[in-house]
Amino acid sequence: MRGTKQSLSIMHRHIEIASSYLLAMMKELKGKMKLFDVYPINPINIVKGVGSLVYDNHGQEYLDLYGGHAVISIGHTNPHYVKRLEDQLHQIGFYSNSIEIPLQTELAEKLGKVSGKEDHQLFLCNSGAEANENALKLASFYNGKKKVIAFRKSFHGRTSLAVAVTDNPKIVAPVNETDNVIFLPWQDETALEQAFANNEISSVIIEGIQGVGGIQVASESFLQKIRSLCDQYNAVFIADSVQCGYGRTGKFFSHDFAGINADIYSMAKGMGNGFPVGGIIISPKIQPVYGMLGTTFGGNHLACAAGLAVLEVIERDNLMQNAAKVGGYLISELKKFDKVKEVRGRGLMIGIELPEELAHARKDLLFKHHIFTGEAKPNVVRLLPALNLTKAYADRFLEAFASVIK
């Protein structure tokens, strides 16, 4: 009897311990932090990348023609890029802008040389939204005006002022709404002239090629008209080059095709090949004042090492010329497909507009042919590959694309 009582006591104790453990586990699971679910995610886990190829955790190879929203400009794990960052990590990764950072000066000089804007000034930040935010603020500091002209289907970022000049009400919170932004139809010169008439315009912000808007190319004459009106009314021309810049179109800035200089160029994405780097190139007519702009992480040692590596590879490997050549080949071949409604873009920034019955094309390219591409609503497939994309990989895409749209 005594042994039975002892056994029951031990069993009850084990049950208590087990119950306590289960309760603790349930509490842990209940309180476990989750990701804020704002991204529609493909069920693919990419764990490795080399050049224009990436691999998932099952070893499946994919051709990357999107580069994570035009970010991968010189290819995944480019050896020179990796060494630049690794060498810098062994020295110092970060210190604030309260001290001299010679790498910033080196980056500015290299950027001036490669872009052809050697007389301009560089302010470094961390992202495209930040770059546009600072550009708009700087323009208002310069001329003391408040009104900004932006365009339909534009996308300039998600921060306060950048999202206010973005034509997508779904991502503009009430706190971001402002009467200071005037949205005009794309490439409407008459509407542009009328908007300037009251002389209240601080700046005009325009993508040389709209990305999210469906790869809409700004005409040379329209960009020239903006330049002329900005000169006439002392407004600031902001060239949003976050996606369409950094050599992607065959010229360093897509706005360069118009033969004009903007007052401020905003940059990010391909600037760091995956490392968060952003910046604005500023005309010499806009003078700096201590405190007017600032950033904690912008222009840190690692960011500058990444930025320098990208420019060095672009220059060394003639990647702007390659983007023009391979991009031109792709555009020419894509225009031969009868079912394609329109092919738009320059260099390796390409939009393929498809009829509604081919809305499945992007998913088929990904899940049947293992090729990453982007999209713009409603039915535009976007190509934004690394600037060193080869013709062989271009042909691999064209073969898969032909299969998909049959």
Secondary structure as a PSIPRED ss2 file (coil, helix, strand):
# PSIPRED VFORMAT (PSIPRED V4.0)

   1 M C   1.000  0.000  0.000
   2 R H   0.000  1.000  0.000
   3 G H   0.000  1.000  0.000
   4 T H   0.000  1.000  0.000
   5 K H   0.000  1.000  0.000
   6 Q H   0.000  1.000  0.000
   7 S H   0.000  1.000  0.000
   8 L H   0.000  1.000  0.000
   9 S H   0.000  1.000  0.000
  10 I H   0.000  1.000  0.000
  11 M H   0.000  1.000  0.000
  12 H H   0.000  1.000  0.000
  13 R H   0.000  1.000  0.000
  14 H H   0.000  1.000  0.000
  15 I H   0.000  1.000  0.000
  16 E H   0.000  1.000  0.000
  17 I H   0.000  1.000  0.000
  18 A H   0.000  1.000  0.000
  19 S H   0.000  1.000  0.000
  20 S H   0.000  1.000  0.000
  21 Y H   0.000  1.000  0.000
  22 L H   0.000  1.000  0.000
  23 L H   0.000  1.000  0.000
  24 A H   0.000  1.000  0.000
  25 M H   0.000  1.000  0.000
  26 M H   0.000  1.000  0.000
  27 K H   0.000  1.000  0.000
  28 E H   0.000  1.000  0.000
  29 L H   0.000  1.000  0.000
  30 K H   0.000  1.000  0.000
  31 G C   1.000  0.000  0.000
  32 K C   1.000  0.000  0.000
  33 M C   1.000  0.000  0.000
  34 K C   1.000  0.000  0.000
  35 L C   1.000  0.000  0.000
  36 F C   1.000  0.000  0.000
  37 D C   1.000  0.000  0.000
  38 V C   1.000  0.000  0.000
  39 Y C   1.000  0.000  0.000
  40 P C   1.000  0.000  0.000
  41 I C   1.000  0.000  0.000
  42 N C   1.000  0.000  0.000
  43 P C   1.000  0.000  0.000
  44 I C   1.000  0.000  0.000
  45 N C   1.000  0.000  0.000
  46 I E   0.000  0.000  1.000
  47 V E   0.000  0.000  1.000
  48 K E   0.000  0.000  1.000
  49 G E   0.000  0.000  1.000
  50 V E   0.000  0.000  1.000
  51 G E   0.000  0.000  1.000
  52 S C   1.000  0.000  0.000
  53 L E   0.000  0.000  1.000
  54 V E   0.000  0.000  1.000
  55 Y E   0.000  0.000  1.000
  56 D E   0.000  0.000  1.000
  57 N C   1.000  0.000  0.000
  58 H C   1.000  0.000  0.000
  59 G C   1.000  0.000  0.000
  60 Q C   1.000  0.000  0.000
  61 E E   0.000  0.000  1.000
  62 Y E   0.000  0.000  1.000
  63 L E   0.000  0.000  1.000
  64 D E   0.000  0.000  1.000
  65 L C   1.000  0.000  0.000
  66 Y C   1.000  0.000  0.000
  67 G H   0.000  1.000  0.000
  68 G H   0.000  1.000  0.000
  69 H H   0.000  1.000  0.000
  70 A H   0.000  1.000  0.000
  71 V C   1.000  0.000  0.000
  72 I C   1.000  0.000  0.000
  73 S C   1.000  0.000  0.000
  74 I C   1.000  0.000  0.000
  75 G C   1.000  0.000  0.000
  76 H E   0.000  0.000  1.000
  77 T C   1.000  0.000  0.000
  78 N C   1.000  0.000  0.000
  79 P H   0.000  1.000  0.000
  80 H H   0.000  1.000  0.000
  81 Y H   0.000  1.000  0.000
  82 V H   0.000  1.000  0.000
  83 K H   0.000  1.000  0.000
  84 R H   0.000  1.000  0.000
  85 L H   0.000  1.000  0.000
  86 E H   0.000  1.000  0.000
  87 D H   0.000  1.000  0.000
  88 Q H   0.000  1.000  0.000
  89 L H   0.000  1.000  0.000
  90 H C   1.000  0.000  0.000
  91 Q C   1.000  0.000  0.000
  92 I C   1.000  0.000  0.000
  93 G C   1.000  0.000  0.000
  94 F C   1.000  0.000  0.000
  95 Y C   1.000  0.000  0.000
  96 S C   1.000  0.000  0.000
  97 N C   1.000  0.000  0.000
  98 S C   1.000  0.000  0.000
  99 I C   1.000  0.000  0.000
 100 E C   1.000  0.000  0.000
 101 I C   1.000  0.000  0.000
 102 P H   0.000  1.000  0.000
 103 L H   0.000  1.000  0.000
 104 Q H   0.000  1.000  0.000
 105 T H   0.000  1.000  0.000
 106 E H   0.000  1.000  0.000
 107 L H   0.000  1.000  0.000
 108 A H   0.000  1.000  0.000
 109 E H   0.000  1.000  0.000
 110 K H   0.000  1.000  0.000
 111 L H   0.000  1.000  0.000
 112 G H   0.000  1.000  0.000
 113 K H   0.000  1.000  0.000
 114 V H   0.000  1.000  0.000
 115 S H   0.000  1.000  0.000
 116 G C   1.000  0.000  0.000
 117 K C   1.000  0.000  0.000
 118 E C   1.000  0.000  0.000
 119 D C   1.000  0.000  0.000
 120 H C   1.000  0.000  0.000
 121 Q E   0.000  0.000  1.000
 122 L E   0.000  0.000  1.000
 123 F E   0.000  0.000  1.000
 124 L E   0.000  0.000  1.000
 125 C E   0.000  0.000  1.000
 126 N C   1.000  0.000  0.000
 127 S C   1.000  0.000  0.000
 128 G H   0.000  1.000  0.000
 129 A H   0.000  1.000  0.000
 130 E H   0.000  1.000  0.000
 131 A H   0.000  1.000  0.000
 132 N H   0.000  1.000  0.000
 133 E H   0.000  1.000  0.000
 134 N H   0.000  1.000  0.000
 135 A H   0.000  1.000  0.000
 136 L H   0.000  1.000  0.000
 137 K H   0.000  1.000  0.000
 138 L H   0.000  1.000  0.000
 139 A H   0.000  1.000  0.000
 140 S H   0.000  1.000  0.000
 141 F H   0.000  1.000  0.000
 142 Y H   0.000  1.000  0.000
 143 N H   0.000  1.000  0.000
 144 G C   1.000  0.000  0.000
 145 K C   1.000  0.000  0.000
 146 K C   1.000  0.000  0.000
 147 K E   0.000  0.000  1.000
 148 V E   0.000  0.000  1.000
 149 I E   0.000  0.000  1.000
 150 A E   0.000  0.000  1.000
 151 F E   0.000  0.000  1.000
 152 R C   1.000  0.000  0.000
 153 K C   1.000  0.000  0.000
 154 S C   1.000  0.000  0.000
 155 F C   1.000  0.000  0.000
 156 H C   1.000  0.000  0.000
 157 G C   1.000  0.000  0.000
 158 R C   1.000  0.000  0.000
 159 T C   1.000  0.000  0.000
 160 S H   0.000  1.000  0.000
 161 L H   0.000  1.000  0.000
 162 A H   0.000  1.000  0.000
 163 V H   0.000  1.000  0.000
 164 A H   0.000  1.000  0.000
 165 V C   1.000  0.000  0.000
 166 T C   1.000  0.000  0.000
 167 D C   1.000  0.000  0.000
 168 N C   1.000  0.000  0.000
 169 P H   0.000  1.000  0.000
 170 K H   0.000  1.000  0.000
 171 I H   0.000  1.000  0.000
 172 V C   1.000  0.000  0.000
 173 A C   1.000  0.000  0.000
 174 P H   0.000  1.000  0.000
 175 V H   0.000  1.000  0.000
 176 N H   0.000  1.000  0.000
 177 E C   1.000  0.000  0.000
 178 T C   1.000  0.000  0.000
 179 D C   1.000  0.000  0.000
 180 N C   1.000  0.000  0.000
 181 V E   0.000  0.000  1.000
 182 I E   0.000  0.000  1.000
 183 F E   0.000  0.000  1.000
 184 L E   0.000  0.000  1.000
 185 P C   1.000  0.000  0.000
 186 W C   1.000  0.000  0.000
 187 Q C   1.000  0.000  0.000
 188 D C   1.000  0.000  0.000
 189 E H   0.000  1.000  0.000
 190 T H   0.000  1.000  0.000
 191 A H   0.000  1.000  0.000
 192 L H   0.000  1.000  0.000
 193 E H   0.000  1.000  0.000
 194 Q H   0.000  1.000  0.000
 195 A H   0.000  1.000  0.000
 196 F H   0.000  1.000  0.000
 197 A C   1.000  0.000  0.000
 198 N C   1.000  0.000  0.000
 199 N C   1.000  0.000  0.000
 200 E C   1.000  0.000  0.000
 201 I E   0.000  0.000  1.000
 202 S E   0.000  0.000  1.000
 203 S E   0.000  0.000  1.000
 204 V E   0.000  0.000  1.000
 205 I E   0.000  0.000  1.000
 206 I E   0.000  0.000  1.000
 207 E E   0.000  0.000  1.000
 208 G C   1.000  0.000  0.000
 209 I E   0.000  0.000  1.000
 210 Q E   0.000  0.000  1.000
 211 G C   1.000  0.000  0.000
 212 V C   1.000  0.000  0.000
 213 G C   1.000  0.000  0.000
 214 G C   1.000  0.000  0.000
 215 I C   1.000  0.000  0.000
 216 Q E   0.000  0.000  1.000
 217 V E   0.000  0.000  1.000
 218 A C   1.000  0.000  0.000
 219 S C   1.000  0.000  0.000
 220 E H   0.000  1.000  0.000
 221 S H   0.000  1.000  0.000
 222 F H   0.000  1.000  0.000
 223 L H   0.000  1.000  0.000
 224 Q H   0.000  1.000  0.000
 225 K H   0.000  1.000  0.000
 226 I H   0.000  1.000  0.000
 227 R H   0.000  1.000  0.000
 228 S H   0.000  1.000  0.000
 229 L H   0.000  1.000  0.000
 230 C H   0.000  1.000  0.000
 231 D H   0.000  1.000  0.000
 232 Q H   0.000  1.000  0.000
 233 Y H   0.000  1.000  0.000
 234 N C   1.000  0.000  0.000
 235 A C   1.000  0.000  0.000
 236 V E   0.000  0.000  1.000
 237 F E   0.000  0.000  1.000
 238 I E   0.000  0.000  1.000
 239 A E   0.000  0.000  1.000
 240 D E   0.000  0.000  1.000
 241 S C   1.000  0.000  0.000
 242 V C   1.000  0.000  0.000
 243 Q C   1.000  0.000  0.000
 244 C C   1.000  0.000  0.000
 245 G E   0.000  0.000  1.000
 246 Y C   1.000  0.000  0.000
 247 G C   1.000  0.000  0.000
 248 R C   1.000  0.000  0.000
 249 T C   1.000  0.000  0.000
 250 G C   1.000  0.000  0.000
 251 K C   1.000  0.000  0.000
 252 F C   1.000  0.000  0.000
 253 F E   0.000  0.000  1.000
 254 S H   0.000  1.000  0.000
 255 H H   0.000  1.000  0.000
 256 D H   0.000  1.000  0.000
 257 F H   0.000  1.000  0.000
 258 A H   0.000  1.000  0.000
 259 G C   1.000  0.000  0.000
 260 I C   1.000  0.000  0.000
 261 N C   1.000  0.000  0.000
 262 A C   1.000  0.000  0.000
 263 D C   1.000  0.000  0.000
 264 I E   0.000  0.000  1.000
 265 Y E   0.000  0.000  1.000
 266 S E   0.000  0.000  1.000
 267 M E   0.000  0.000  1.000
 268 A C   1.000  0.000  0.000
 269 K H   0.000  1.000  0.000
 270 G H   0.000  1.000  0.000
 271 M H   0.000  1.000  0.000
 272 G C   1.000  0.000  0.000
 273 N C   1.000  0.000  0.000
 274 G C   1.000  0.000  0.000
 275 F C   1.000  0.000  0.000
 276 P C   1.000  0.000  0.000
 277 V C   1.000  0.000  0.000
 278 G E   0.000  0.000  1.000
 279 G E   0.000  0.000  1.000
 280 I E   0.000  0.000  1.000
 281 I E   0.000  0.000  1.000
 282 I E   0.000  0.000  1.000
 283 S C   1.000  0.000  0.000
 284 P C   1.000  0.000  0.000
 285 K C   1.000  0.000  0.000
 286 I C   1.000  0.000  0.000
 287 Q C   1.000  0.000  0.000
 288 P C   1.000  0.000  0.000
 289 V C   1.000  0.000  0.000
 290 Y C   1.000  0.000  0.000
 291 G C   1.000  0.000  0.000
 292 M C   1.000  0.000  0.000
 293 L C   1.000  0.000  0.000
 294 G C   1.000  0.000  0.000
 295 T C   1.000  0.000  0.000
 296 T C   1.000  0.000  0.000
 297 F C   1.000  0.000  0.000
 298 G C   1.000  0.000  0.000
 299 G C   1.000  0.000  0.000
 300 N C   1.000  0.000  0.000
 301 H H   0.000  1.000  0.000
 302 L H   0.000  1.000  0.000
 303 A H   0.000  1.000  0.000
 304 C H   0.000  1.000  0.000
 305 A H   0.000  1.000  0.000
 306 A H   0.000  1.000  0.000
 307 G H   0.000  1.000  0.000
 308 L H   0.000  1.000  0.000
 309 A H   0.000  1.000  0.000
 310 V H   0.000  1.000  0.000
 311 L H   0.000  1.000  0.000
 312 E H   0.000  1.000  0.000
 313 V H   0.000  1.000  0.000
 314 I H   0.000  1.000  0.000
 315 E H   0.000  1.000  0.000
 316 R H   0.000  1.000  0.000
 317 D C   1.000  0.000  0.000
 318 N C   1.000  0.000  0.000
 319 L H   0.000  1.000  0.000
 320 M H   0.000  1.000  0.000
 321 Q H   0.000  1.000  0.000
 322 N H   0.000  1.000  0.000
 323 A H   0.000  1.000  0.000
 324 A H   0.000  1.000  0.000
 325 K H   0.000  1.000  0.000
 326 V H   0.000  1.000  0.000
 327 G H   0.000  1.000  0.000
 328 G H   0.000  1.000  0.000
 329 Y H   0.000  1.000  0.000
 330 L H   0.000  1.000  0.000
 331 I H   0.000  1.000  0.000
 332 S H   0.000  1.000  0.000
 333 E H   0.000  1.000  0.000
 334 L H   0.000  1.000  0.000
 335 K C   1.000  0.000  0.000
 336 K C   1.000  0.000  0.000
 337 F C   1.000  0.000  0.000
 338 D C   1.000  0.000  0.000
 339 K C   1.000  0.000  0.000
 340 V C   1.000  0.000  0.000
 341 K C   1.000  0.000  0.000
 342 E E   0.000  0.000  1.000
 343 V E   0.000  0.000  1.000
 344 R E   0.000  0.000  1.000
 345 G E   0.000  0.000  1.000
 346 R E   0.000  0.000  1.000
 347 G C   1.000  0.000  0.000
 348 L C   1.000  0.000  0.000
 349 M E   0.000  0.000  1.000
 350 I E   0.000  0.000  1.000
 351 G E   0.000  0.000  1.000
 352 I E   0.000  0.000  1.000
 353 E E   0.000  0.000  1.000
 354 L C   1.000  0.000  0.000
 355 P C   1.000  0.000  0.000
 356 E H   0.000  1.000  0.000
 357 E H   0.000  1.000  0.000
 358 L H   0.000  1.000  0.000
 359 A C   1.000  0.000  0.000
 360 H C   1.000  0.000  0.000
 361 A H   0.000  1.000  0.000
 362 R H   0.000  1.000  0.000
 363 K H   0.000  1.000  0.000
 364 D H   0.000  1.000  0.000
 365 L H   0.000  1.000  0.000
 366 L H   0.000  1.000  0.000
 367 F H   0.000  1.000  0.000
 368 K C   1.000  0.000  0.000
 369 H C   1.000  0.000  0.000
 370 H C   1.000  0.000  0.000
 371 I E   0.000  0.000  1.000
 372 F E   0.000  0.000  1.000
 373 T C   1.000  0.000  0.000
 374 G E   0.000  0.000  1.000
 375 E E   0.000  0.000  1.000
 376 A E   0.000  0.000  1.000
 377 K C   1.000  0.000  0.000
 378 P C   1.000  0.000  0.000
 379 N C   1.000  0.000  0.000
 380 V E   0.000  0.000  1.000
 381 V E   0.000  0.000  1.000
 382 R E   0.000  0.000  1.000
 383 L E   0.000  0.000  1.000
 384 L C   1.000  0.000  0.000
 385 P C   1.000  0.000  0.000
 386 A C   1.000  0.000  0.000
 387 L C   1.000  0.000  0.000
 388 N C   1.000  0.000  0.000
 389 L C   1.000  0.000  0.000
 390 T C   1.000  0.000  0.000
 391 K H   0.000  1.000  0.000
 392 A H   0.000  1.000  0.000
 393 Y H   0.000  1.000  0.000
 394 A H   0.000  1.000  0.000
 395 D H   0.000  1.000  0.000
 396 R H   0.000  1.000  0.000
 397 F H   0.000  1.000  0.000
 398 L H   0.000  1.000  0.000
 399 E H   0.000  1.000  0.000
 400 A H   0.000  1.000  0.000
 401 F H   0.000  1.000  0.000
 402 A H   0.000  1.000  0.000
 403 S H   0.000  1.000  0.000
 404 V H   0.000  1.000  0.000
 405 I C   1.000  0.000  0.000
 406 K C   1.000  0.000  0.000
